[in-house]
Amino acid sequence: MPTIQDFLNELPLDTRNIVESLWKALPGSDQKTLLNMLSALPSDSNLLRLLVNLAARQYKVISGRKHVVAIVGPANVGKSTLYNQLIQQKQDRAVVSPVPGTTRANKEADTGLFTIVDTPGADAVGNVGEEEKMQAMSAANQADFLVIMFDAIQGIKQSELQLLDDLKALSKPYIIVMNKMDLVRKDADQVLQKAAINLHIQTTQIIPIIAKDGKSLSNIIMAIAAAEPSLVTALGKALPEYRWKLAWRTIASAASLSAAIALTPLPIIDFAPLIITQSVMVLSIAKIYNQKMNLARARELVLTFGLGLLGRTLFIELSKFGGVPGWLLAAAIAASMTVVMGYAAVLLFERGKRLTGEEIRKLSKSLTNFLLAQLKNFGKKKPDKTTLQETIIQSLDHVGLDESPRILDHQMQSDAKEIIIDRVYPEKDTLAGE
């Protein structure tokens, strides 16, 4: 795990001093959250937006005003492109073109956690240029944080140095980003080194980005959050929900595949591909929760939960009630136990909690009954594997497990027999096992 010093070293000295003082003022729990986030923030822009959107639900602005971030820099360096990557609503998008001076006035929008301001080029000349520079500097002066952007192709000229000095004189926390790094791939190191020398900073204090594909957004958002403790708290609170959403994609997919596997006329749960599917699922969840695990260890974990024996026991027990085709029962059991295995892995990696045998049995039976109720429309006609997989995923999403594991938490802790089914069917039909 990175240390706070590792992160501070990437910031310009002015900003580093501000963030360092804020860091020292944070409670120990928030400091721990910040460090956890450094290793947990995704580099993928779509996943990062998911995290920010989840964090926005947690974030409450006590002062009535959101933190304001201004993107400032010379004309045509990609400020509007970065702005478009950060905003929430498409209707707030800025016009982007290769023509310098496309952005003529400040434009602001909500990112969920903070307000972002796109500004005109702050290095233009002439009457129009001077007006645009005034607008950019005004936005920078009113902002709480600055993202100062330069262009890898244009490099750092005297006008850029003067602009940086003017912005630093505002005494705002800031970061320096170098955009369009995709256009100098072979010479990236030299470009950054030369820019750092001209700007009188360390190379590590320049964040290289490709604004058009959203790469390195995590570094930018982390720097902004570090300068505002309430944003750190919001992102930290959103991390568990974010990780569950990612884990759930893996769990639902594995559950649907398990159901398809169970359609084959082989003994339930003893079929090797089912164990492999669950093991790969556990390995994927381990990666999401930053846990070190290989496929062999994941398979060992699956086997220690005794799902094979439980599957056979449930199959025999629920078969006694009749009226349910064997293939349907096998598919429901295979899918439900895969979900429970995924949930067990999340609990283990996130909370260090291990499910008991009774808790596993209770959850597996409840989910099996729920899936039987969902699949009963097939009647006795066995569906094709694709249709079955789609139905399993839709059914699991319908109960709300994609949003949060709280339903399973509640089910595990409650004496109620069928919370999951009650949630979807307040007046449910008689199901297997009842």
N, C-alpha and C positions, 0 to 999 in steps of 0.2 A: 504494500500500500504506500502511495506517495506521502511525503511529509508536507507540512505547510510551507516549509522553506523551499521545497521543490517547486511549488506553485508560485511563491513570491518571486523567485528568481526569474520567472518568465514575464514579470511586469516591469514597466519603466520605473525608475527610482522614485519619481514623484508619487505615482500610484501605489507603489510598494509601501511607502511610508504610511499612506492613508489606510490601506488595507491592513497593514500590520497593527496599527493602533486599534482598528475595528476588531481584529482577531483577538487581541488581548482583552477586549471588553466583552467578548462573547462568553456565555456560560459554557462549561465543559461539555455539556450534552450537545450544544450547537456546534462546537468545535469538532466533535466526533462526527456529527452529521456532515459537515463540510468535507472532511477528509474522506468519508465514505463516498460522497458524491463525486469526488475527483476521479475515483476509479470506476464509478458506476454510470457516469454520463455517457450516453451513446454517441458515436461519431456519425451515425446515419441520421440525416436531417429529418426524415419522416418519423423515426423513433424519438428524436429529440423534441419534435413538435408534440408528440403524444405526451411526453413527460411534462412539457411546459403547460399543455392544456389541463392535465391532471393537477399540476401545482396551482394553476389559476383558481381552481375550486377551493384550495386551501387558503389562498392569499386574501387577506382582508386589509384594506387600506385604512388604518386608523385615522390618518390625517385628512382623508377625503381626497388625496391626490396621489396618483401613482408616480413612482420613480420615473424620471424622464431621461432618455438616452438619445443623444444626437449623433448622427453619422456625418462627419465633416471631412473634407478633403478637396483636392483639386478637381477640376471638371473632368468628367469621363473616366473616372477610376473605378466605377461600379458601385457607387453608393446606393443608387436606387435598386440595383439588383439584390444587394444584401438586405435592404429594407424590405423588399418583397418576400425574401426568405423568412423574415421574422414575424411579419404581421399575421393576424388571424383571419381577417375577412378579405375575400378576393376583391370586393368592391373598393377596398382601400389601396389597391395596388398602384404603384407609381409607373408612369410611362418610361420604358427603357428603349434606348436607341444608341447606335454608335456615334451619333452626332453630338459633339460637345455642346453643353448648354441646354440639353433637352429639359432638365429640371430648372425651372425659372423661379420657383418659390418654395418655401418650406412646406412640407407635407407631413402630417403626423397621424399615427394610428395606434391601436392597442395590440400588444403581443400577448395579452393575458396576464403577464406579470409586471410589465412596465409599458410606458408609452415610448414609442420609437419615432424619431423625427428624421426625415430625409431632407437634405439641404442642397442648395445649388452649389456649383463649383466656387470655392473660396479663393481662387487664384486668377480669375478672369480680369481683363483690362477693359478700359473704355467706360462710358457712362453706365451701360447695362451691366457690365462686369462688376463695377463698384457697387451697384445696387444689390446684385446677387451676393457679393461678398458680405455686405452689411447684414443681409438676411441670415446668412450662414453663421456669422459671428454672433448675431443676436440670439439665434437658437442655441448656440454653444454656451453663451453666457447664462441662459435660463435653464440649461440642462443640469442634471445631477451627475451625469457620466458621459464621457466622450469616446466614440469609436473613431479614431483618426485613421483615415484610409489613404494609402498610396498605391501606385500602379507599378507592377513589376517591369512592364515594358518601358514606361516613361522614366523610371528611376527617380532619384532625388536630385532636384535642381535647386538653385538658390531660392526660387519662389516657394518651394516646398519647405525649405529650412525656415524661411521667414514666417510662413503660415504656422509651422509647428511652434515657433517661439511665441507667436501671438496667442495660440491656443493654450500653451503652457502657462502663460501669464494670467490666465483666468483662474488658475489654482483649482482645477477640477480633476478628479481621478479620471484616468484615460488609459486606453490601450492603443497600440499602433498595429495596424494590419496591412499586409501587403497582398493585394488582390491580383488575379490573373496569373497565378503561378503555373497554371497549365500551359501557358504560352512560353514559358522559359524552363521547361522540365529539365533539359540537359544542363542548363547553367543555373539551376535554382540556388545552389549553395553560394556560388559567386555573386549572384544578384543580391541575396540576403546579406552577405558579408559586406559588399560595397555600400548597400543602403545603411547598414548599421554604422559603418565608419562615417558616412556623411551626416547621419543623424546623431552621432556621438553617443550611441548606446550599444549594448551587447546584442549579438545576433539572436540570442534566445529571447530577447525582449520584443521581437517582431513576430507576430502571428501570421504565418503564410496561409492564405485562403484561396479558394476558388468559389467566389460568391454565387456563380450561376448554378452550381450543383449542391450548394449548402454544406460543403466540407468545412470542418473546423468551427461550425456553429457552436459546438459544445464548449470550445475554449472561450469564445466570445461571451456566451451566456454565463459561464462560470465566473469570468472576470467581473462582469456586471453584478452578478449575485454577491460576489465577495465584498463588493463595496456597499451592499445594502443587506444587513443581517436578516431582515424580515423575508427577503427573497430566498436566502439560504434555508431558512426554516420551512418555507413553503415547498421548495424543491425536495428537501429532505423528507417531508411528510408524504410527498407524492411518490417517492421511490418504491415503497412496498406495493402500492397499487399498480404502478407502471410495470414492475417486475412480474406481478401476477398476470397482467394482461399479456405479456410476452410468453410467460409460462403456459397460460391457458391455450394459446394458439397451438403450442406443442402438444398439450394434453388432449385437446379436442381432436386434433388430427390423429394422434396415436390411438385414441379410443375408437374412432371410426374405422381405422385400419384393423384394430383388434376384432371388431364386430365382423368385418368382412372375412378375416381369417377364420373366425369361428363358424362361418357358413360351411366350411369344408367338412366332410364326414370323418373327422378325426376326434379323438378324446379331448374334451374341453380343457383348456389351460395346459395340457401336456404338450401341445403342439409347439415345437421349438421356435418357429417364427413369432409366436405371441410373446415369448420371453424376450426375444431379440428386440421386438418393437418396444416393449416396456423399458428395456435397458437403454436403448437409444434415446427414448423420451427422458429418462432420468439423467442421462449424460447431458442432454440439451438444457435441461432445467438447471443442472449444476453450473453450466457455463453462464446462464443468465444471472445466477446468484454469486458468480465469481468464486465458485468452489472448485478445487482441484480434484478431478476424478477422471479415470479412463473407463473404457467400455467394460473391462473385466470387473472393476469395482462396482460399476453401475449394475451389472448383472448380479453380482453377489448381493447387493442391497435389495434388489427385487426378490431374490430367492429367500432372503432372511425374513421377509414379510409373510411367507407361506401362502402366497396367493393361489398356487396350484392346488393345494389341498382344500383351501376355502372354496375355490371354484367348483371342484367336484362335489363338495358337501352341499353347496347352494343348489347345484343342478339337481342332485338327488332329492333334496328337501322340497324345492319348488315344483319338481315334476310330479310329486304326489297329488297336487291339487288338480292336475289334468286340465285339458282345454287349451293348453299352450303348446304349439309345435316345438319339437326339440331344437330345431335350428334357430328359432326365434329366442328361446330361452338361453341357448348357448351364446348367441350374439349379444344379448342384453347383459349377461353375466360378464363376458369378456370385456365389453365396453365399460361397464360400471367399475370393474376392478382395476382397469387401466386408469380411469379417472381417480380412483382412490389412491392408487400408487403414485400418481402425479402429485396429488394433494399431499400425500405423506412426504414426498421428497421436498416440496415447498416448505412444509412445516419444519422439516429437519434442517434445511439449509438456511431458512430465514429466522427461525425461532429456537433452533436446537431442540425441538420437541419431537419425540418419537411416539407414533400411534401405538396403542395397545391392540392386542388381538381382538378384543371385544369391540373396540372402536372401529377397527377395519371391517369386522363382520357387520356391524350395525350400518355403517355407511354403504358398504357394498350391497346389502340387501335392499336398503332404501332406494339407492340409485337403480338397482335392477328392476324393482317394481315400477319406478318412474318410467324407465325406458320401455318396459313391457306395455305400459299404458300408451306410450307414444307410438309404439310399433304395431299395436293391435289392428290398425287399419289394413295392414298387409293380409290379414286373415291367415289362411293356411298356405297361400301362394308365396313361395320363396322369391324375394326380389333379387335383382342383379346386384353385384357388389357396389357399383357406383351409386345406385339409388339408396341402398342401405347406408352407405357412408354419409351421403348428403343428409339423410333423415336423422342420423345420430348427431351430427354436428348442429343441425337446426334445433333439435330437441334440447340439447345441452345448453345452447345459447338462449333458448326460450325461457329456461328456468332462472337465468340471470347469473350463471356462474362465470360468464365471461367478464362481468363487471367487478366481481369481488368474491373471494373465498368465504365471505361471512356466512353464507347459507350453509356451507359444509361445517364451518366452525359451530354454528348454532345447532345443527343437526347432531354433531358429535357430543355437545355438552348437554343437550336436552333429553328428557325422558320421552318426549313425544315420538311416536313410532314412525310417522311418515311426513315430516315437515316439508320435504321437497315436493311430494305429491300434493299436499295440502296447498302449497303456494300456487300451484298451477291449476289444480282441480279442487276448488272448495267443496264441490259435491261430487267427488270421484266415484267411479264405478268400483265394483269389487275387483281387486287385483290379485295376482298370484301371491300366496303366502298370507292372505288375510282371511 
